[in-house]
């Protein structure tokens, strides 16, 4: 088998394992009737695939070493994160707009998301309101939804919430943050967190979906209606005001 023909196979296998299914399948195909393999089974499949690649590319040891490094990182990803990524990556089965073209918010969440992928250490802004802002500052994010089907519009559902639940934040490069109109709330947290980034079709935004335990850093800030500025209230520093959210991000994203 020539190099030109086999390299796409390897690339397809990597994409299948890392992005779509979270497991090794050398030929880049899935059996929809398979159950989720145990870690030992996945490892055995991986080693078998490495043997095959080593035979195809006996002169290219660096390729095998690179794939092993990717495998190691992927296997360390939290199982809950993998589950969410697979869920949001499912093919849509329902229309999310009604006959008048309005978004129907009652469908299962995976119908509203596209291009889901896991990202470590992503910077984003989570918005909330003054009723829960002090509690989040003190105790963390404890209002996330644990029901994946409710992820598209979490404010519509009250059940299944807690620290193990998922919440949303807008990645710092989001266009909406440049002209934010208090639509999501007048209190916020700049966070660095591991999570799943996906495009929310109903809202037309990329969103970071995360849990409390995934948060690496959080910086609280709120809109000061008296000064018309954003007041940052860090736990370990002095309060400062900024004209825009962009300035807050620039000052504290490190």
C-alpha positions in Angstrom: 0.0 0.0 0.0 1.5 3.3 -1.0 2.2 6.2 1.3 -0.3 8.4 -0.6 -3.1 5.9 0.0 -2.4 5.1 3.6 -1.8 8.6 5.0 -5.5 9.6 4.6 -6.4 6.4 6.5 -4.3 7.4 9.4 -5.7 10.9 9.4 -9.2 9.6 9.3 -8.5 7.2 12.2 -7.1 10.1 14.3 -10.2 12.2 13.6 -12.5 9.4 14.5 -10.7 8.6 17.8 -10.1 12.1 19.0 -13.0 14.2 17.8 -16.0 12.0 17.1 -16.1 9.0 19.3 -13.3 9.3 21.9 -11.9 5.8 21.1 -9.5 4.2 18.7 -10.9 2.8 15.4 -8.2 2.4 12.9 -10.3 2.6 9.8 -12.2 5.6 10.9 -15.6 3.9 10.9 -18.1 3.3 13.6 -20.4 0.4 14.3 -23.6 2.0 15.6 -24.4 -1.2 17.5 -21.2 -1.2 19.5 -21.3 -0.4 23.2 -18.7 1.9 24.8 -15.4 0.0 25.3 -13.6 -0.3 28.6 -10.3 1.5 29.0 -8.5 -1.8 28.7 -10.3 -2.6 25.4 -9.6 0.8 24.0 -5.9 0.5 24.9 -5.7 -2.9 23.2 -7.3 -1.4 20.1 -4.9 1.4 20.2 -1.8 -0.8 20.4 -3.1 -2.9 17.5 -3.5 0.3 15.5 0.0 1.4 16.4 1.4 -2.0 15.2 -0.4 -1.5 11.9 0.9 2.0 11.4 4.4 0.9 12.3 4.3 -1.7 9.6 2.9 0.9 7.1 5.5 3.5 8.0 8.6 1.5 9.3 10.8 4.5 8.6 8.7 7.1 10.3 9.0 6.6 14.1 8.0 10.2 14.8 4.5 9.6 13.4 3.9 6.8 15.9 5.3 8.9 18.7 3.1 11.9 17.8 0.0 9.7 17.7 0.9 8.2 21.1 1.2 11.7 22.6 -2.2 12.6 21.2 -3.7 9.4 22.6 -2.3 10.1 26.0 -3.9 13.5 26.2 -7.2 12.3 24.9 -7.5 9.4 27.3 -6.9 11.9 30.2 -10.0 13.9 29.3 -12.8 13.7 31.9 -15.4 11.1 30.9 -18.3 13.6 31.5 -16.6 16.0 29.0 -16.3 13.2 26.4 -20.0 12.3 26.9 -21.1 16.0 26.4 -18.9 16.3 23.3 -20.4 13.1 21.8 -23.9 14.3 22.6 -23.5 17.7 21.0 -21.9 16.1 18.0 -25.0 14.0 17.2 -26.7 14.5 13.9 -29.8 16.8 14.3 -33.1 14.8 14.1 -35.6 17.6 14.6 -36.3 21.0 13.1 -35.6 23.9 15.5 -37.7 26.5 13.8 -41.5 26.6 13.5 -43.5 27.4 10.4 -43.1 31.1 10.9 -39.3 30.8 11.2 -39.1 31.3 14.9 -36.8 29.2 17.0 -38.7 26.4 18.9 -36.9 26.0 22.2 -38.5 22.7 23.2 -36.4 20.2 21.1 -33.5 18.1 22.5 -30.4 20.2 22.9 -28.1 18.4 20.3 -30.4 19.8 17.5 -29.2 23.3 18.3 -25.4 22.8 18.3 -22.8 22.4 15.6 -19.0 21.9 15.5 -18.6 20.8 19.1 -15.0 20.2 20.3 -13.3 19.9 23.7 -10.9 22.7 24.6 -8.7 23.1 27.6 -8.0 26.4 29.3 -10.5 28.4 27.3 -11.2 32.0 28.3 -14.9 33.1 28.3 -17.4 35.3 30.0 -20.3 33.9 32.0 -23.2 36.3 32.6 -25.6 36.2 35.5 -27.7 38.6 37.6 -27.3 40.4 41.0 -29.4 37.8 42.8 -26.9 34.9 42.4 -23.7 36.9 41.7 -22.6 37.1 45.4 -23.2 33.4 45.9 -21.2 32.4 42.8 -18.3 34.6 44.0 -18.3 32.8 47.3 -19.3 29.2 46.6 -18.8 28.7 42.8 -21.1 27.8 40.0 -23.9 25.6 41.4 -26.8 26.2 39.0 -25.7 24.2 36.0 -28.1 21.7 34.4 -27.3 18.0 34.6 -29.8 17.1 31.9 -28.1 17.2 28.6 -31.4 17.5 26.6 -32.0 20.8 28.4 -28.7 22.4 27.4 -29.9 24.6 24.6 -32.1 26.9 26.8 -31.2 26.1 30.4 -33.3 29.0 31.9 -36.5 27.2 30.8 -35.9 24.3 33.1 -35.6 24.3 36.9 -34.9 20.6 37.6 -31.6 18.8 37.6 -29.3 21.5 38.7 -26.2 21.6 40.8 -22.4 21.9 40.8 -22.1 18.9 38.5 -24.3 20.6 36.0 -23.3 22.4 32.8 -23.3 26.2 32.3 -22.6 28.6 29.4 -20.1 31.3 28.7 -19.2 33.3 25.7 -15.6 32.8 24.4 -13.6 36.0 24.6 -13.4 36.4 20.9 -17.2 36.4 20.5 -18.5 39.3 18.4 -21.4 39.9 20.8 -19.1 40.8 23.6 -17.9 43.8 21.6 -21.3 45.5 21.8 -22.9 43.8 24.8 -26.3 45.2 25.8 -26.9 43.5 29.2 -29.1 41.0 27.5 -27.6 38.0 29.5 -27.4 39.9 32.8 -25.5 42.8 34.4 -23.1 40.7 36.4 -20.4 38.4 35.0 -17.4 36.3 35.5 -14.3 36.2 33.3 -13.3 32.5 33.5 -10.6 30.2 32.3 -12.0 26.8 32.1 -11.9 23.4 30.3 -15.1 22.7 28.4 -16.8 22.0 25.1 -17.0 24.8 22.6 -19.9 24.6 20.1 -21.9 26.9 17.8 -25.4 27.5 19.2 -27.5 27.7 16.1 -30.5 29.3 17.8 -28.4 32.1 19.3 -25.8 32.3 16.5 -23.0 32.4 19.0 -20.1 30.1 19.8 -20.5 29.1 23.4 -18.2 27.4 26.0 -20.1 24.8 28.0 -18.4 24.0 31.4 -19.0 22.8 35.0 -17.8 24.3 38.3 -15.0 21.8 38.6 -13.7 22.7 35.2 -13.0 26.4 36.2 -9.3 27.2 36.6 -9.7 30.9 37.3 -12.6 33.3 37.7 -12.7 37.1 37.9 -16.1 38.6 39.0 -17.3 41.9 37.6 -20.6 43.8 37.4 -22.1 46.8 35.6 -22.1 49.9 37.8 -25.2 51.9 36.8 -24.0 55.0 38.5 -20.7 55.3 36.6 -21.8 53.4 33.5 -18.7 51.3 33.8 -17.8 47.7 34.5 -16.5 47.2 38.1 -14.1 44.3 38.6 -14.1 42.9 42.1 -11.2 40.3 42.3 -10.9 38.2 45.4 -7.2 39.0 45.7 -6.9 42.6 44.5 -8.3 46.0 44.5 -11.5 46.9 42.6 -11.1 48.6 39.3 -13.5 50.1 36.7 -13.4 49.7 32.9 -15.4 51.2 30.1 -15.9 48.0 28.2 -15.9 44.2 28.7 -13.0 44.1 26.2 -10.9 46.1 28.5 -11.7 43.8 31.4 -10.7 40.8 29.3 -7.4 42.5 28.3 -6.5 43.4 31.9 -7.3 40.1 33.5 -6.8 37.3 30.9 -3.4 35.9 32.0 
